Every structure is written in structure tokens, then in C-alpha cells.
Amino acid sequence: MDATTTQATIRRIESVVPLETWRRLAEKARRQGLRAFRLNADARTWAVTSHSQPGAAYEVTILDGDLLCSCPGSAYYPYCKHRALVLAELGLLGDLAEDRPARRSRSRRRARAA
């Protein structure tokens, strides 16, 4: 992707959903073992494996700064873990592990409240 397309994509994703949400979705996709593959060596077109439907993949396309995904959730939401994983693969979300503050588990928070 060229610099203009990259900047347009970053502006667009941040206007739709906070960057932290994209990072959490990308981390979830990685934990679930999703894989992203470029199609035809083009940074704008990807296939991302499905967690819920083994053997299936969804197409993620970057078009004029918009992220489009063929997953069923895309009919209802402007974000999904498939799109987030592509953004992470392109390096648009920064280093996921180092950028996020450590989160306490719910059980530890409950124990402290008691």
C-alpha cells in the first residue's frame, strides 16, 4: 500500500472504532489461531481464516480507506476480528503486546473487592 492509502485507512479505522478496540480484536484473532494471507501479493486484498467454520476463509479488502469483510458479522458491524488481523499484519496497529497496559483478571478484581 502506498503512503496515501495507508494514512486514509488509519484515519478511517480510528473514526469507526477506537484503536484499542482494533488491537483487542487482533489479539483475539491471534489467540484463536486465525491466519491472514495476502491474495495475489496485493496488500489490499486478503483471505482470513474462520474460527467458527473450519476450512472457511473470509475476504478482507481495503478499498479507498474502507475495510470490507465477507464475514456474516459485517452485515451488522463496521469492525470484526478478520479486519483487525489484517490491520495488525500491515503494521497499522503498532506492537500489540507492548502497547497495551496489563489487564487484571476479573477474579483478581473480585478478590480484592471482598
Secondary structure as UniProt FT lines:
FT   HELIX           3..16
FT   HELIX           19..31
FT   TURN            32..33
FT   STRAND          36..39
FT   TURN            40..41
FT   STRAND          42..49
FT   TURN            54..55
FT   STRAND          57..63
FT   TURN            64..65
FT   STRAND          66..69
FT   HELIX           72..75
FT   HELIX           81..89
FT   TURN            90..93
FT   HELIX           96..99
FT   HELIX           106..113
//
